């Protein structure tokens, strides 16, 4: 079992000229990102999460529910098999936010990588 501590929301408000480059890409700043939003957009909707078929789809539904109901400071407990899937996706996500925004959101992925092992 692995325990992920949900990090605080992150406000992306970079200095110029990074902000100007992001605005040219169509994003408005400053922008608040939640762990749940990041997880949904980058990890939880990845097809690798349910590659094992119906049983894995049922397991992943439970994982998604845990993320949707967690608030900053809460913990998310994942069985080792589910954590392994999440970590694999987090290491090589198929959906990647704009690099200029993603660099401000590394704390979200670090929360997964630093998940505690439940004794």
C-alpha positions as CSV (number, residue, x, y, z in Angstrom):
1,X,0.0,0.0,0.0
2,X,1.2,3.5,-0.9
3,X,0.0,6.7,0.6
4,X,0.0,9.9,-1.4
5,X,-0.3,13.2,0.4
6,X,-2.4,15.7,-1.8
7,X,-0.3,18.8,-2.3
8,X,-1.7,22.3,-2.1
9,X,-3.1,24.1,-5.2
10,X,-0.4,25.8,-7.3
11,X,-0.9,29.2,-8.8
12,X,1.1,29.5,-12.0
13,X,2.1,33.2,-12.3
14,X,5.5,33.2,-14.0
15,X,7.6,36.3,-14.7
16,X,7.8,37.8,-18.1
17,X,8.8,36.7,-20.8
18,X,7.6,33.2,-19.8
19,X,4.1,34.6,-19.1
20,X,4.1,36.3,-22.5
21,X,5.0,33.0,-24.2
22,X,2.3,31.2,-22.3
23,X,-0.3,33.8,-23.2
24,X,0.7,33.5,-26.9
25,X,-0.2,29.8,-26.6
26,X,-3.7,30.8,-25.5
27,X,-3.6,30.3,-21.8
28,X,-4.6,33.1,-19.4
29,X,-2.5,33.7,-16.3
30,X,-2.3,33.6,-13.4
31,X,-4.0,30.2,-13.3
32,X,-4.7,28.0,-10.3
33,X,-4.1,24.2,-10.8
34,X,-5.4,21.6,-8.4
35,X,-3.9,18.2,-7.9
36,X,-7.2,16.7,-8.9
37,X,-7.3,18.6,-12.2
38,X,-3.7,17.7,-13.0
39,X,-4.3,14.1,-12.1
40,X,-7.5,13.9,-14.3
41,X,-5.9,15.6,-17.3
42,X,-2.5,14.0,-17.2
43,X,-2.6,10.6,-15.4
44,X,-6.1,9.2,-14.7
45,X,-7.4,9.4,-18.3
46,X,-4.4,7.4,-19.7
47,X,-5.5,4.3,-21.6
48,X,-2.7,2.3,-19.9
49,X,-4.6,2.5,-16.7
50,X,-7.2,0.0,-18.0
51,X,-5.1,-2.0,-20.4
52,X,-5.9,-5.2,-18.3
53,X,-9.6,-5.2,-19.3
54,X,-12.7,-5.0,-17.2
55,X,-11.2,-5.9,-13.8
56,X,-8.5,-3.2,-14.2
57,X,-11.2,-0.8,-15.3
58,X,-13.1,-1.5,-12.1
59,X,-10.0,-1.0,-10.0
60,X,-9.1,2.3,-11.8
61,X,-12.6,3.6,-11.2
62,X,-11.9,3.3,-7.5
63,X,-8.6,5.1,-8.0
64,X,-10.2,8.0,-9.9
65,X,-12.9,8.3,-7.1
66,X,-10.1,8.6,-4.5
67,X,-8.5,11.5,-6.4
68,X,-11.8,13.3,-7.1
69,X,-12.7,13.3,-3.4
70,X,-9.3,14.2,-1.9
71,X,-8.5,17.8,-0.8
72,X,-5.1,19.4,-0.2
73,X,-3.5,17.8,2.9
74,X,-5.6,14.6,2.6
75,X,-4.1,11.3,1.8
76,X,-4.9,8.8,-1.0
77,X,-4.2,5.2,-0.2
78,X,-3.5,3.0,-3.2
79,X,-2.9,-0.7,-3.4
80,X,0.5,-1.5,-4.8
81,X,-0.8,-2.7,-8.2
82,X,-2.7,0.6,-8.6
83,X,0.2,2.7,-7.4
84,X,2.5,0.9,-9.9
85,X,0.2,1.8,-12.7
86,X,-0.1,5.4,-11.6
87,X,3.7,5.7,-11.3
88,X,4.3,4.2,-14.7
89,X,1.9,6.7,-16.2
90,X,3.5,9.6,-14.2
91,X,7.0,8.7,-15.4
92,X,5.9,8.8,-19.0
93,X,2.6,10.6,-19.4
94,X,0.9,10.5,-22.8
95,X,-0.7,13.9,-22.1
96,X,1.8,16.6,-21.3
97,X,0.8,20.1,-20.4
98,X,2.5,23.0,-22.1
99,X,6.2,22.7,-21.0
100,X,6.2,26.3,-19.8
101,X,3.3,25.5,-17.4
102,X,4.4,21.9,-16.5
103,X,7.7,23.1,-15.0
104,X,5.6,24.9,-12.3
105,X,3.6,21.8,-11.5
106,X,6.4,19.3,-10.6
107,X,5.1,19.2,-7.0
108,X,2.2,17.1,-8.2
109,X,4.3,14.4,-9.8
110,X,6.7,14.5,-6.8
111,X,3.7,13.8,-4.5
112,X,3.3,10.5,-6.4
113,X,7.1,9.7,-6.5
114,X,7.4,10.5,-2.8
115,X,4.4,8.4,-1.7
116,X,4.9,6.7,1.6
117,X,4.9,3.0,2.0
118,X,2.3,1.9,4.5
119,X,3.9,-0.4,7.1
